[in-house]
Amino acid sequence: MSKTLLIQSSARHDASVTRQLAEKLAEGLGDPVTVRDVSVGLPFVTEDWISARDAGTGGAVMQVSNELIDELRAHDAIVIAVPVYNFAIPATLKAWIDQVARAGETFRYTADGPEGLLTGKRAYLVVASGGMPVGSAWDHATPYLRHVLGFIGITDVEIVAADALGNDADKTLEAANAHIDALTRAEAA
């Protein structure tokens, strides 16, 4: 049985396309589903955070980072809802990345370069945009997220695109829902 972590990052709640699609996908992947809503805000990396990390002292300043990393370790599937704001990811999702990308915890440095430590997991990026097609020259969100996830060891990444919603929302949502249905059927098989 797969344990799924759902990362919600849209500033919108009820009307969010990424929230709705990501929730549908997460529920289809299997129970239990843990939801982490980063849109409510996470601490940014500060000088105190860096000092605590470097000293290995931990404490309250590292508590959120440790909790977020433990969540990643405990789950097999990671579903990340990615609304595209100004060609990139929301600042709150970037704050999550800054909290979980930690040397010695989610990656390590070796003589051959960095090595991700969170292997054996699968990530699903549920991406929605008003006009930017996923994979286009304007898409700075999905290449960045693929890179960061790979850096921490998660190289199996599937993208569900609800992109360019401003062009034909009905057709785009139909395709995204069909993709999610296919993924969840494959998971159930």
C-alpha positions as CSV (number, residue, x, y, z in Angstrom):
1,M,0.0,0.0,0.0
2,S,1.3,3.4,-1.0
3,K,1.4,6.3,1.5
4,T,0.8,9.6,-0.2
5,L,1.9,13.1,0.8
6,L,-0.1,15.9,-0.8
7,I,1.6,19.3,-0.9
8,Q,-0.9,22.0,-1.6
9,S,0.5,25.4,-2.5
10,S,-2.2,27.5,-4.2
11,A,-3.2,30.7,-2.6
12,R,-6.7,30.0,-3.8
13,H,-8.7,27.4,-1.9
14,D,-12.2,26.7,-3.2
15,A,-11.5,27.8,-6.8
16,S,-8.1,26.3,-7.2
17,V,-7.6,23.9,-10.1
18,T,-4.4,22.5,-8.7
19,R,-6.0,21.8,-5.3
20,Q,-8.9,19.9,-6.9
21,L,-6.8,17.9,-9.3
22,A,-4.1,17.1,-6.8
23,E,-6.6,16.0,-4.2
24,K,-8.2,13.7,-6.8
25,L,-4.9,12.2,-7.7
26,A,-3.7,11.8,-4.1
27,E,-6.9,10.0,-3.1
28,G,-6.7,7.8,-6.2
29,L,-3.1,6.7,-5.3
30,G,-4.1,5.1,-2.0
31,D,-4.6,5.7,1.6
32,P,-3.4,7.1,3.8
33,V,-3.0,10.6,2.4
34,T,-1.2,13.3,4.5
35,V,-1.9,16.8,3.5
36,R,0.7,19.6,3.9
37,D,-0.7,23.0,2.9
38,V,2.3,25.3,2.4
39,S,0.1,28.2,1.3
40,V,-0.4,29.1,4.9
41,G,3.3,29.9,5.1
42,L,6.5,28.3,6.2
43,P,9.5,29.9,7.8
44,F,12.1,31.2,5.4
45,V,15.7,30.3,5.7
46,T,17.3,32.8,7.9
47,E,20.8,33.4,9.4
48,D,19.7,31.6,12.6
49,W,18.4,28.7,10.5
50,I,21.7,28.4,8.6
51,S,23.7,28.6,11.9
52,A,21.6,25.9,13.6
53,R,21.9,23.7,10.5
54,D,25.6,24.1,10.2
55,A,26.2,23.6,14.0
56,G,23.9,20.6,14.0
57,T,22.2,22.1,17.1
58,G,18.7,21.8,15.8
59,G,16.3,23.2,18.3
60,A,13.2,25.2,17.6
61,V,14.5,26.9,14.5
62,M,15.0,23.5,12.8
63,Q,11.8,22.0,14.0
64,V,9.7,22.7,10.9
65,S,12.5,21.6,8.6
66,N,12.9,18.3,10.5
67,E,9.1,17.7,10.4
68,L,8.9,18.3,6.6
69,I,11.8,16.0,6.0
70,D,10.3,13.3,8.2
71,E,7.1,13.6,6.1
72,L,9.0,13.1,2.9
73,R,10.8,10.0,4.3
74,A,7.5,8.5,5.5
75,H,5.7,8.6,2.2
76,D,6.1,6.6,-1.1
77,A,4.2,9.0,-3.4
78,I,4.5,12.8,-3.3
79,V,1.8,14.8,-5.1
80,I,2.7,18.5,-5.4
81,A,0.0,21.0,-6.5
82,V,1.8,23.6,-8.6
83,P,0.0,26.7,-9.7
84,V,2.2,28.8,-11.9
85,Y,2.6,32.4,-10.8
86,N,4.6,34.6,-13.1
87,F,6.2,31.7,-14.9
88,A,7.4,30.0,-11.7
89,I,6.3,28.3,-8.5
90,P,4.6,30.1,-5.6
91,A,7.0,31.5,-3.0
92,T,5.5,29.3,-0.3
93,L,6.4,26.2,-2.3
94,K,10.0,27.5,-2.7
95,A,10.1,28.0,1.1
96,W,9.1,24.3,1.4
97,I,12.0,23.3,-0.9
98,D,14.4,25.4,1.1
99,Q,13.3,23.6,4.3
100,V,13.7,20.1,2.8
101,A,16.8,20.3,0.7
102,R,19.4,19.8,3.4
103,A,22.8,18.3,3.1
104,G,23.2,15.1,5.2
105,E,19.4,14.7,5.4
106,T,17.9,14.6,1.9
107,F,21.2,14.7,-0.1
108,R,24.9,14.3,0.6
109,Y,28.1,15.5,-1.1
110,T,30.3,12.7,-2.5
111,A,33.6,12.7,-4.4
112,D,31.4,12.2,-7.5
113,G,29.1,15.1,-6.7
114,P,25.8,15.4,-4.8
115,E,23.7,12.3,-4.2
116,G,20.0,12.3,-3.4
117,L,19.0,10.3,-0.3
118,L,15.2,10.1,-0.8
119,T,15.3,7.3,-3.4
120,G,12.5,4.9,-4.2
121,K,9.7,7.5,-4.2
122,R,7.5,8.8,-7.0
123,A,6.5,12.4,-7.4
124,Y,3.5,13.8,-9.3
125,L,3.5,17.5,-10.3
126,V,-0.1,18.7,-10.9
127,V,0.6,21.9,-12.8
128,A,-2.0,24.6,-13.7
129,S,-1.3,27.8,-15.6
130,G,-3.4,30.5,-17.3
131,G,-1.4,30.7,-20.5
132,M,2.0,29.0,-20.1
133,P,2.2,25.6,-21.7
134,V,4.1,23.0,-19.7
135,G,7.4,22.2,-21.5
136,S,7.5,25.5,-23.4
137,A,10.3,28.0,-23.2
138,W,8.2,29.9,-20.7
139,D,7.9,27.0,-18.3
140,H,10.4,27.6,-15.5
141,A,8.3,25.7,-12.9
142,T,8.5,22.1,-14.1
143,P,12.2,22.0,-15.0
144,Y,13.1,23.5,-11.7
145,L,11.0,21.1,-9.7
146,R,12.3,18.1,-11.6
147,H,15.8,19.3,-10.9
148,V,15.2,19.9,-7.2
149,L,13.4,16.6,-6.7
150,G,16.1,14.7,-8.6
151,F,18.7,16.5,-6.4
152,I,17.2,15.0,-3.3
153,G,16.8,11.5,-4.9
154,I,13.3,11.6,-6.3
155,T,13.8,11.0,-10.0
156,D,10.6,9.3,-10.9
157,V,8.5,12.4,-11.7
158,E,5.1,12.4,-13.5
159,I,3.6,15.7,-14.7
160,V,-0.2,16.2,-14.9
161,A,-0.7,19.4,-16.9
162,A,-3.7,21.6,-16.7
163,D,-1.8,24.3,-18.6
164,A,-2.9,27.2,-20.7
165,L,-6.3,27.2,-19.0
166,G,-7.0,30.6,-20.4
167,N,-7.1,29.2,-23.9
168,D,-9.7,26.3,-23.5
169,A,-10.3,25.5,-19.8
170,D,-12.9,22.8,-20.5
171,K,-10.6,20.8,-22.9
172,T,-7.6,21.3,-20.6
173,L,-9.4,20.1,-17.5
174,E,-10.8,17.1,-19.4
175,A,-7.3,16.1,-20.5
176,A,-5.9,16.5,-17.0
177,N,-8.7,14.5,-15.4
178,A,-8.2,11.7,-18.0
179,H,-4.5,11.7,-17.2
180,I,-5.3,11.4,-13.4
181,D,-7.8,8.6,-14.1
182,A,-5.2,6.7,-16.1
183,L,-2.6,7.1,-13.4
184,T,-4.9,5.9,-10.6
185,R,-6.1,2.9,-12.7
186,A,-2.5,1.9,-13.2
187,E,-1.7,2.3,-9.5
188,A,-4.7,0.1,-8.6
189,A,-3.7,-2.6,-11.1
